[in-house]
Amino acid sequence: MSGEVSFDCVLAAWSAHEREVLDFLAHRIGERATAEDLLQEVFLKAMRQGKGFCELDNPRAWLFQVARNAMTDHFRRSRPHTALPETLPAAAPEERAPVDELDVCVARNLVYLTEADRAVIEACDLQSLTVSAFAEREGLSLAAAKSRLLRARERLRASLVRHCQVRFDSGTVCCHKPPPEGSH
C-alpha cells in the first residue's frame, strides 16, 4: 500500500460539499443537467489531485474555484462562433512611429562610431546595462561613464542626421530616410 494514494480526504470533502457545489452551479447555469455534468468534472479534478487535495488548507474553497472555472469554460464553449471566410483580406501593416523606425538607421550608423562610442551605446542603450554597471565593467568612474555615454549619443545623433536625414520637430523625431541596404 506504499505507492497507493488514499482518496478518503477527497471523498470526505466531496460528501460535505457536493450538494452545495451542485446548487451553486445549477443556480448560475439554469440547467440542472449541465450543472450535474460540470459537477462531475469538478469531482474528477479533485480525484486527480490525489494527495495534493489532502494537503489543501480549504478544500471547500478549492472545489468552488474549480466549479467556477468549469462554468466559465462551459460558457466559453457554448458561445456562438462565426465562421471566418476562406480568404481574408491582408491586414494593413502596422504604422510605427518615426522614432521607432530608427532601429534600422541606428544599426547601420553604429559602424560610423569609434569602437569606444559603439561599446557604450550598445551596452547602455541597446542591451540595457546601467551606466554604473558599465562604469564598473570598464574600470571608469560613474561621472566618466556618463560623460562617455553623452558624447557617444551626440555623435550617433549627428551620424543619424547626416546619413539618415533625421529631422526633429520640437526635439522629437518627426521623419527620416534610412540609407539603402549595404551603404556605409
C-alpha positions in Angstrom: 0.0 0.0 0.0 3.1 2.3 0.0 2.5 3.5 -3.6 -1.2 4.0 -3.3 -2.9 7.3 -2.6 -5.8 7.4 -0.2 -8.8 9.2 -1.5 -10.5 9.4 1.9 -9.9 13.1 2.2 -11.3 13.7 -1.3 -14.4 11.6 -0.5 -14.9 13.3 2.8 -14.7 16.8 1.3 -16.9 15.7 -1.6 -19.6 14.3 0.8 -19.5 17.6 2.8 -19.8 20.0 -0.2 -21.2 18.1 -3.2 -24.8 19.4 -2.7 -23.6 22.9 -2.1 -21.4 23.0 -5.2 -24.2 21.5 -7.3 -26.7 24.1 -6.1 -24.2 26.8 -6.9 -23.7 25.6 -10.5 -27.4 24.9 -11.1 -28.4 28.4 -9.9 -25.9 30.1 -12.2 -26.3 28.0 -15.2 -30.0 27.5 -15.0 -29.9 23.9 -16.3 -29.7 21.1 -13.7 -28.3 18.5 -16.2 -25.5 20.8 -17.3 -24.7 21.6 -13.7 -24.5 17.9 -12.9 -22.1 17.4 -15.9 -19.9 20.2 -14.6 -20.1 18.8 -11.1 -18.6 15.5 -12.4 -15.7 17.5 -13.9 -15.1 19.1 -10.6 -15.1 15.6 -8.9 -12.7 14.2 -11.4 -10.3 17.1 -11.0 -10.4 16.6 -7.2 -9.7 12.9 -7.6 -6.8 13.7 -10.0 -5.3 15.9 -7.3 -4.9 12.9 -5.1 -2.5 13.6 -2.2 -2.3 17.2 -3.2 -6.0 17.6 -2.4 -5.5 16.1 1.0 -2.9 18.9 1.7 -5.3 21.8 0.9 -6.0 24.2 3.6 -9.5 24.8 2.4 -10.9 22.0 0.2 -14.3 23.8 0.0 -12.8 26.9 -1.5 -10.8 24.8 -3.9 -14.0 22.9 -5.0 -15.8 26.2 -5.6 -12.9 27.7 -7.6 -12.7 24.6 -9.8 -16.5 24.8 -10.2 -16.3 28.5 -11.3 -13.6 27.7 -13.7 -15.6 24.8 -15.2 -18.6 27.0 -15.5 -16.5 29.7 -17.3 -15.1 27.1 -19.7 -18.7 25.9 -20.3 -19.9 29.4 -21.2 -16.9 30.0 -23.5 -17.6 26.7 -25.3 -21.3 27.4 -25.7 -20.8 30.9 -27.1 -21.9 31.2 -30.8 -19.0 31.4 -33.2 -19.0 33.0 -36.6 -17.1 31.1 -39.2 -14.4 33.1 -40.9 -14.4 33.3 -44.7 -11.9 31.2 -46.6 -10.0 34.2 -47.8 -9.4 37.1 -45.6 -8.0 40.5 -46.8 -4.4 41.0 -45.8 -4.0 43.1 -42.6 -2.7 46.5 -43.2 0.9 46.8 -41.9 1.0 48.4 -38.5 2.2 52.0 -38.6 5.2 52.6 -36.5 6.1 56.0 -35.0 9.1 57.6 -36.9 11.3 57.3 -33.8 10.6 53.5 -33.7 11.6 53.2 -37.4 15.1 54.5 -36.5 16.2 51.0 -35.4 17.4 50.3 -38.9 19.3 53.6 -39.1 20.8 53.1 -35.7 22.1 49.7 -36.6 23.6 50.9 -39.8 25.2 54.1 -38.2 26.9 52.3 -35.4 29.7 51.5 -37.8 30.5 55.2 -38.2 31.3 55.5 -34.5 34.5 54.7 -32.8 34.8 51.4 -31.0 34.6 53.2 -27.6 31.4 55.0 -28.7 29.9 51.8 -30.1 30.7 49.9 -26.9 28.9 52.4 -24.6 25.9 52.8 -26.9 25.5 49.1 -27.3 25.9 48.3 -23.6 23.8 51.1 -22.1 21.2 51.8 -24.8 20.8 48.6 -26.7 21.5 46.0 -24.0 20.0 48.0 -21.1 23.2 47.8 -19.0 23.1 50.5 -16.3 25.7 53.3 -16.6 27.1 52.4 -13.2 27.4 48.7 -14.3 29.2 49.8 -17.5 31.5 52.1 -15.5 32.4 49.2 -13.1 32.9 46.8 -16.0 35.2 49.2 -17.9 37.0 50.5 -14.7 35.7 54.0 -15.1 34.2 56.4 -12.6 30.5 56.9 -12.8 31.0 60.5 -14.0 33.4 59.4 -16.7 31.0 56.7 -17.9 28.1 59.2 -18.0 30.2 61.7 -20.0 31.3 59.0 -22.4 27.7 57.9 -23.0 26.5 61.5 -23.5 29.3 62.2 -26.1 28.7 58.9 -27.9 24.9 59.7 -28.1 25.7 63.2 -29.6 28.0 61.6 -32.2 25.4 59.0 -33.0 22.7 61.7 -33.4 25.0 63.7 -35.8 25.6 60.5 -37.8 21.8 59.8 -38.0 21.1 63.3 -39.2 23.9 63.1 -41.8 23.3 59.5 -43.1 19.5 59.0 -42.5 18.4 62.6 -42.9 16.7 62.5 -39.5 14.7 65.6 -38.7 13.3 66.7 -35.4 10.1 68.6 -34.5 10.2 70.1 -31.0 13.0 67.7 -30.1 11.1 64.6 -31.2 12.0 62.6 -34.3 9.4 63.5 -37.0 10.9 61.8 -40.0 13.9 60.2 -41.6 15.1 58.3 -44.7 17.0 55.2 -44.0 20.1 54.7 -46.1 20.0 52.0 -48.7 20.9 48.5 -47.6 24.6 47.8 -47.6 25.6 51.5 -47.7 28.2 52.8 -45.1 
